[in-house]
Amino acid sequence: MLPLFAPDGDEDEAVPVALPQKLPSYIIDHRKRLRERFMKGGAHAMLEYELLELLLFRAIPRQDVKPLARLLLDSFGDLNRVITAPVPRLKAIKGVGDAVVCELKLFEAVSQRMMRARVMHKPVLSSWDALLDYCHTAMAHRDTEQFRILFLDRKNTLIADEEQAKGTVDHVPVYPREVVKRALELNASALILVHNHPSGDPTPSSADIAMTAQVQDACQVLGVTLHDHLIIGKDRELSFRSAGYL
């Protein structure tokens, strides 16, 4: 039997009003229709707010979640930005509590793990598009800069993917000596540097160019190859190699 009132501390049911013993039929039917349409047609048969509703069903089992789904999309712009939004910004939205945040962040973590599995221990050149997809999934919508290093063996197989540093909205500290030191510890033969630009524009700054040159110099001294430096923007990326910076 469902409790008469929402339990204390349940932020997803923000107003402590009496709860029905049974969901209204229109909510039950709506949820059933959405699930059936998704199972038959997949994501292509769904609008963004409907996919978000499906995610919210488990977090908020006894309310109509369509208004919250629309509010989240209006607040952040699209489904990807909702899923990847920082926790404090999510919790600032009325109706979002711990259960909703957990559901969204669980989906984000699973998505990143799946994308990462497509590229780990595989030759980078033959899985380049998958690598770019993974980098965008993991970094494109972050509010602060993150610096990652992809370590490759002699066959250009990705053997490690590590976050080296976090920074501010427009700067992340990188120490070339530490980059190369970690490559030697992993017995890596080559590197790909990756960082994001929260502004959305992947155009390299003068600091980006200078730092890349310093890392390349350190790599050359110790016989490690710097294959590329990728800057991840909101909708596109920039390759230092393709753009002629390397």
C-alpha positions as CSV (number, residue, x, y, z in Angstrom):
1,M,0.0,0.0,0.0
2,L,1.3,3.5,-0.9
3,P,1.9,5.9,2.0
4,L,-0.7,8.6,2.5
5,F,1.9,11.3,2.5
6,A,5.2,11.8,0.8
7,P,8.1,10.8,3.2
8,D,10.2,13.5,4.7
9,G,13.3,14.5,2.7
10,D,11.9,13.3,-0.6
11,E,12.7,16.4,-2.7
12,D,11.2,15.0,-5.9
13,E,7.8,15.3,-4.3
14,A,8.5,18.9,-3.2
15,V,5.0,19.7,-1.8
16,P,3.8,17.5,1.1
17,V,0.3,16.8,-0.3
18,A,-1.8,13.7,0.1
19,L,-0.9,11.1,-2.5
20,P,-3.5,8.9,-4.3
21,Q,-3.7,5.3,-3.4
22,K,-3.6,4.6,-7.1
23,L,-2.2,6.5,-10.1
24,P,-4.8,8.3,-12.1
25,S,-5.6,6.3,-15.3
26,Y,-4.5,9.1,-17.6
27,I,-0.9,8.9,-16.1
28,I,-0.9,5.1,-16.2
29,D,-2.1,5.1,-19.8
30,H,0.4,7.9,-20.8
31,R,3.3,6.0,-19.4
32,K,2.2,2.7,-21.0
33,R,1.8,4.4,-24.4
34,L,5.3,6.0,-24.2
35,R,6.9,2.7,-23.3
36,E,5.2,0.8,-26.0
37,R,6.1,3.5,-28.6
38,F,9.7,3.4,-27.5
39,M,9.8,-0.4,-27.7
40,K,8.3,-0.5,-31.2
41,G,10.1,2.5,-32.8
42,G,13.1,3.2,-30.6
43,A,14.5,6.7,-30.0
44,H,13.6,7.8,-33.5
45,A,9.9,7.4,-32.6
46,M,10.2,9.7,-29.6
47,L,10.5,13.5,-29.1
48,E,13.3,14.6,-26.7
49,Y,11.0,15.5,-23.9
50,E,9.4,12.0,-24.2
51,L,12.7,10.3,-23.9
52,L,13.4,12.4,-20.8
53,E,10.0,11.4,-19.4
54,L,11.0,7.8,-19.7
55,L,14.1,8.5,-17.7
56,L,12.1,10.3,-15.1
57,F,9.5,7.6,-14.6
58,R,11.6,5.6,-12.2
59,A,12.8,8.6,-10.2
60,I,9.2,10.0,-9.8
61,P,6.9,7.0,-9.9
62,R,3.7,8.8,-8.7
63,Q,3.5,12.0,-10.6
64,D,3.1,13.4,-14.1
65,V,6.7,14.1,-15.2
66,K,6.0,15.8,-18.5
67,P,6.0,19.3,-16.9
68,L,9.4,18.6,-15.3
69,A,10.8,17.1,-18.5
70,R,9.8,20.2,-20.5
71,L,11.2,22.5,-17.7
72,L,14.5,20.7,-17.8
73,L,14.8,21.0,-21.6
74,D,13.8,24.7,-21.5
75,S,16.4,25.3,-18.8
76,F,19.3,23.5,-20.5
77,G,18.5,23.5,-24.2
78,D,18.6,19.8,-25.2
79,L,18.6,16.3,-23.7
80,N,22.4,16.0,-23.8
81,R,22.8,19.2,-21.8
82,V,20.2,18.0,-19.3
83,I,22.0,14.7,-18.8
84,T,25.4,16.3,-18.4
85,A,24.4,19.3,-16.4
86,P,26.3,19.8,-13.1
87,V,24.5,18.6,-10.0
88,P,24.1,22.0,-8.4
89,R,22.5,23.4,-11.5
90,L,20.1,20.4,-11.8
91,K,19.1,20.8,-8.1
92,A,18.3,24.4,-8.7
93,I,15.4,23.3,-10.9
94,K,12.1,23.1,-9.0
95,G,11.0,19.5,-8.7
96,V,14.5,18.0,-9.1
97,G,15.7,16.1,-6.0
98,D,18.2,13.4,-5.3
99,A,16.3,10.6,-7.1
100,V,16.1,12.6,-10.3
101,V,19.8,13.6,-10.2
102,C,20.8,10.0,-9.5
103,E,18.8,8.7,-12.5
104,L,20.2,11.3,-14.8
105,K,23.8,10.9,-13.6
106,L,23.5,7.1,-13.8
107,F,22.4,7.4,-17.4
108,E,25.4,9.7,-18.1
109,A,27.8,7.3,-16.5
110,V,26.5,4.3,-18.4
111,S,26.6,6.2,-21.7
112,Q,30.2,7.2,-21.1
113,R,31.2,3.7,-20.1
114,M,29.6,2.3,-23.3
115,M,31.3,4.9,-25.5
116,R,34.7,4.2,-23.8
117,A,34.3,0.5,-24.3
118,R,34.2,1.1,-28.0
119,V,37.7,2.5,-28.1
120,M,39.7,1.0,-25.3
121,H,42.2,-1.6,-26.4
122,K,41.4,-1.0,-30.0
123,P,43.7,0.6,-32.7
124,V,43.0,4.3,-32.7
125,L,43.2,4.8,-36.5
126,S,40.5,2.2,-37.2
127,S,38.2,3.6,-34.5
128,W,38.8,7.3,-34.9
129,D,35.1,8.3,-35.3
130,A,34.3,6.2,-32.1
131,L,37.1,8.0,-30.3
132,L,35.7,11.4,-31.2
133,D,32.2,10.4,-30.2
134,Y,33.6,9.3,-26.8
135,C,35.5,12.5,-26.3
136,H,32.4,14.6,-27.1
137,T,30.2,12.4,-24.8
138,A,32.7,12.8,-21.9
139,M,33.7,16.4,-22.3
140,A,31.7,18.6,-24.7
141,H,29.2,19.9,-22.2
142,R,31.4,20.4,-19.2
143,D,31.3,23.8,-17.6
144,T,35.0,23.8,-16.8
145,E,38.1,22.7,-18.8
146,Q,39.3,19.1,-18.4
147,F,42.6,17.8,-19.7
148,R,42.8,14.1,-20.7
149,I,45.6,12.0,-22.1
150,L,45.1,9.0,-24.3
151,F,48.1,6.6,-24.1
152,L,48.9,4.3,-27.0
153,D,51.2,1.4,-27.5
154,R,53.5,0.6,-30.4
155,K,50.6,-0.6,-32.5
156,N,48.6,2.6,-31.8
157,T,46.2,0.7,-29.6
158,L,44.6,2.7,-26.8
159,I,45.9,1.3,-23.5
160,A,44.9,4.0,-21.1
161,D,42.6,7.1,-20.9
162,E,43.3,9.3,-17.9
163,E,42.1,12.7,-16.7
164,Q,45.2,14.7,-15.8
165,A,43.8,17.9,-14.6
166,K,40.7,20.1,-14.1
167,G,40.6,23.8,-14.4
168,T,38.4,26.9,-14.7
169,V,36.0,27.9,-17.5
170,D,39.0,29.0,-19.7
171,H,42.2,27.4,-18.2
172,V,43.5,24.1,-17.1
173,P,47.1,23.6,-15.8
174,V,49.2,21.1,-17.7
175,Y,52.7,20.1,-16.8
176,P,54.6,18.6,-19.8
177,R,57.1,16.8,-17.5
178,E,54.2,15.0,-15.7
179,V,52.6,14.1,-19.0
180,V,55.7,12.3,-20.3
181,K,56.5,10.8,-16.9
182,R,53.1,9.1,-16.9
183,A,53.6,7.8,-20.5
184,L,56.9,6.1,-19.4
185,E,55.1,4.6,-16.4
186,L,52.5,3.0,-18.7
187,N,55.2,2.0,-21.2
188,A,53.2,4.0,-23.8
189,S,54.8,4.8,-27.2
190,A,52.5,7.6,-28.2
191,L,50.0,10.2,-26.9
192,I,46.9,12.0,-27.9
193,L,46.1,15.1,-25.8
194,V,42.4,16.0,-25.4
195,H,40.8,19.0,-23.7
196,N,37.5,20.8,-23.9
197,H,36.6,24.4,-24.4
198,P,33.5,25.2,-22.3
199,S,32.9,28.3,-24.6
200,G,32.0,25.8,-27.3
201,D,34.6,27.2,-29.8
202,P,37.4,24.7,-30.3
203,T,39.8,27.3,-31.8
204,P,43.1,26.9,-29.9
205,S,44.4,29.7,-27.7
206,S,48.0,30.9,-27.7
207,A,48.3,29.1,-24.4
208,D,47.0,25.9,-26.0
209,I,49.5,26.1,-28.8
210,A,52.4,26.9,-26.5
211,M,51.6,24.0,-24.1
212,T,51.3,21.6,-27.0
213,A,54.7,22.6,-28.3
214,Q,56.2,22.1,-24.8
215,V,54.7,18.6,-24.5
216,Q,55.9,17.7,-28.0
217,D,59.5,18.8,-27.1
218,A,59.4,16.7,-23.9
219,C,58.1,13.7,-25.8
220,Q,60.8,14.0,-28.5
221,V,63.5,13.9,-25.9
222,L,62.3,10.6,-24.5
223,G,61.2,9.0,-27.8
224,V,57.4,9.3,-27.2
225,T,55.3,10.4,-30.2
226,L,52.7,13.1,-29.8
227,H,50.1,12.0,-32.4
228,D,47.6,14.8,-31.9
229,H,45.9,17.3,-29.6
230,L,42.1,17.4,-29.8
231,I,40.1,20.4,-28.6
232,I,36.5,19.4,-28.0
233,G,33.9,22.1,-28.5
234,K,30.1,21.9,-28.1
235,D,29.3,20.7,-31.7
236,R,32.7,20.1,-33.3
237,E,36.3,19.4,-32.5
238,L,39.7,20.7,-33.7
239,S,42.6,18.4,-34.5
240,F,46.1,20.1,-34.1
241,R,47.4,17.6,-36.7
242,S,44.7,18.3,-39.3
243,A,44.9,22.1,-38.7
244,G,48.7,22.1,-39.2
245,Y,49.7,23.0,-35.6
246,L,51.6,19.7,-35.3
